[in-house]
Amino acid sequence: MPDITVSFVQTALHWHDAAANRAHFDQLLASLAQPTDLIVLPEMFSTGFSMDAAGQAETMQGATVAWLRDTAARHNAVVTGSVIIEDHGHYYNRLLWARPDGGLSWYNKRHLFTLAGEQRTYTPGTTRLIEHWRGWRICPLVCYDLRFPVWSRNQPVEPYDLVLYVANWPAVRRTAWMTLLRARAIENVACALGVNRVGRDGSGHEYSGDSALLDAQGNYLVEAESRDGVFTHTLRLEDLEVFRARFGALNDGDAFELRG
């Protein structure tokens, strides 16, 4: 069974400066000391979590999408994170999934953060994305989605092995972040990765990081705490399958239909 090496970046972001953020991520990723299969960046990694969609949005033909494709090709890895995108007159908090062959998939954030008025600016997504990559089935989601277990639910009709959340999750709610990320791993019998940022954004919000990778039993494999940098770990699918064969909670769940 295939292993997958996952690298995630926890760092401060330049407020409303996509070029500076792309250059910063280039510098950080240059430190990768080993090949990797998946590189995960935070939510709105090119701007910070902003409601200025009109001023900050790019298109699918923009510089950040091109950079993601180039970075994926350079590292021979999928690169993912969310970006403010304008598409056919709508603004989206869009997670982009760039493959090294130039292919691109995306997921529009379903649950918009009403406390920040995100729903007044952005259009919500209606469908999940399950990506098959190097032998793993991966479900990428965005920040506030973490609070909604039905949307995150691992289902027999469309199963996944790894669920990941890219985020700008403020320090004031760090207990919820850490608790819910662990819960999503345990209840879905899947590895879980949460990638947050650190520092202060242009709206004055502080971020403590707390990015982490967990196994299907909720054990921490990597804890970034408040550190700035790139964190890498190799997951073994055999370990996950052995645990699932011994503990069949996925087969015992309630049947339901997930609707957008």
SVG drawing of the C-alpha trace seen along z (x, -y; Angstrom):
<svg xmlns="http://www.w3.org/2000/svg" viewBox="-30 -47 47 53">
<polyline fill="none" stroke="black" stroke-width="0.4" points="0.0,0.0 1.3,-3.4 2.8,-5.9 2.2,-9.6 4.5,-12.4 2.6,-15.5 4.2,-19.0 2.3,-21.9 3.2,-25.5 2.4,-27.5 3.4,-31.1 2.4,-34.8 0.9,-36.3 1.4,-39.7 -1.8,-41.6 -3.3,-42.2 0.0,-41.5 -0.2,-38.4 3.2,-38.9 4.9,-39.1 3.1,-36.0 4.0,-34.0 7.7,-35.0 7.5,-34.1 6.1,-30.7 8.8,-30.1 11.4,-30.9 9.9,-28.6 9.4,-25.7 13.0,-26.0 13.9,-24.5 12.2,-21.2 14.9,-18.6 13.1,-15.6 10.6,-14.9 7.0,-15.3 3.6,-14.4 1.3,-17.1 2.0,-20.7 -0.8,-22.4 -1.0,-26.2 -3.4,-28.1 -6.8,-29.7 -6.5,-32.8 -2.8,-32.3 -2.2,-35.1 -4.0,-37.9 -5.0,-36.9 -8.7,-36.5 -10.2,-39.5 -13.7,-40.7 -12.2,-43.1 -13.0,-40.6 -13.5,-43.4 -10.0,-44.7 -8.2,-41.4 -9.8,-38.8 -7.9,-37.1 -9.3,-35.1 -8.6,-31.5 -6.1,-32.9 -4.4,-35.1 -0.9,-35.1 -1.6,-33.0 -3.2,-30.1 -0.3,-30.2 2.1,-30.1 0.3,-27.1 0.7,-25.2 4.4,-26.1 5.1,-25.2 3.3,-21.9 5.4,-21.1 8.7,-22.2 8.1,-20.0 6.4,-17.2 3.6,-17.4 0.0,-18.6 -0.1,-22.1 -3.3,-23.3 -4.7,-26.2 -7.5,-28.7 -7.5,-32.0 -10.1,-34.8 -11.4,-34.1 -13.8,-36.0 -15.6,-33.7 -18.6,-34.7 -19.5,-37.7 -19.3,-35.8 -16.6,-35.9 -15.5,-32.6 -13.2,-31.5 -11.8,-28.8 -9.5,-26.0 -7.4,-25.2 -5.9,-21.7 -2.9,-22.0 -1.3,-18.8 2.2,-18.6 0.9,-17.8 -0.8,-21.2 -4.3,-19.8 -6.4,-21.9 -9.5,-21.1 -11.2,-23.3 -13.6,-23.4 -15.6,-26.5 -15.9,-26.9 -19.4,-25.7 -19.8,-27.2 -19.1,-31.0 -18.2,-32.6 -21.2,-34.8 -19.4,-36.3 -17.1,-38.1 -19.9,-38.7 -18.3,-36.3 -21.7,-35.3 -22.3,-38.9 -19.3,-38.9 -18.7,-35.3 -20.9,-32.7 -21.0,-29.3 -20.0,-26.1 -22.5,-23.3 -20.3,-20.1 -17.5,-18.5 -14.2,-17.4 -12.7,-14.0 -9.3,-13.8 -7.4,-10.6 -3.7,-11.2 -0.8,-8.7 -3.0,-6.0 -4.8,-8.1 -8.4,-9.5 -8.3,-13.1 -11.1,-15.4 -10.0,-19.1 -12.2,-21.6 -11.9,-25.2 -11.8,-26.6 -15.3,-27.1 -16.3,-23.8 -14.5,-22.2 -17.5,-23.0 -20.0,-21.0 -19.6,-17.3 -22.3,-16.3 -20.4,-18.1 -17.2,-16.5 -18.6,-13.0 -16.7,-10.1 -19.3,-8.1 -19.2,-4.6 -20.4,-6.0 -17.5,-8.4 -14.9,-7.5 -11.7,-9.3 -8.5,-8.5 -7.3,-12.0 -9.5,-15.1 -7.7,-18.4 -8.8,-21.9 -7.0,-25.1 -7.7,-27.9 -7.3,-31.4 -8.6,-30.4 -8.1,-33.2 -6.3,-32.5 -9.3,-33.4 -11.0,-30.2 -8.0,-27.9 -9.6,-25.5 -12.4,-24.8 -9.9,-24.4 -7.8,-21.8 -10.9,-20.0 -12.8,-19.8 -9.8,-18.7 -9.3,-15.8 -13.0,-15.0 -13.1,-14.9 -10.2,-12.4 -11.8,-10.1 -15.4,-10.1 -14.4,-9.7 -11.7,-7.0 -9.4,-9.0 -6.2,-11.0 -6.8,-14.7 -4.7,-17.7 -5.5,-21.3 -3.3,-24.1 -3.6,-27.5 -1.5,-30.7 0.3,-32.7 0.7,-36.4 -1.7,-39.4 -3.8,-40.2 -4.8,-43.6 -8.1,-43.4 -6.3,-43.1 -6.9,-39.4 -4.2,-37.3 -3.5,-33.7 -1.7,-31.1 -1.2,-28.5 -1.8,-25.1 -1.6,-23.4 -1.5,-19.6 -1.6,-16.3 -3.4,-13.4 -4.0,-9.8 -7.4,-8.1 -7.3,-7.5 -6.8,-11.2 -3.2,-10.9 -1.0,-13.8 1.7,-12.9 2.9,-16.5 2.1,-19.6 3.4,-22.9 2.3,-24.9 3.1,-28.6 6.2,-27.9 6.7,-29.4 7.9,-26.9 7.3,-23.9 6.4,-20.6 6.7,-17.2 5.5,-13.7 4.9,-10.5 1.6,-8.7 1.3,-4.9 -1.9,-3.7 -1.3,-0.3 -1.5,-1.6 -4.8,-3.2 -6.2,-0.1 -5.1,2.2 -6.9,-0.1 -10.0,-0.2 -10.1,3.5 -9.9,3.9 -12.3,1.1 -15.2,1.0 -17.0,-2.2 -17.2,-3.4 -19.4,-0.3 -21.6,-0.9 -22.6,-4.5 -26.1,-5.8 -27.0,-6.1 -27.9,-9.6 -27.8,-11.7 -25.5,-14.7 -27.0,-17.7 -25.4,-20.9"/>
</svg>
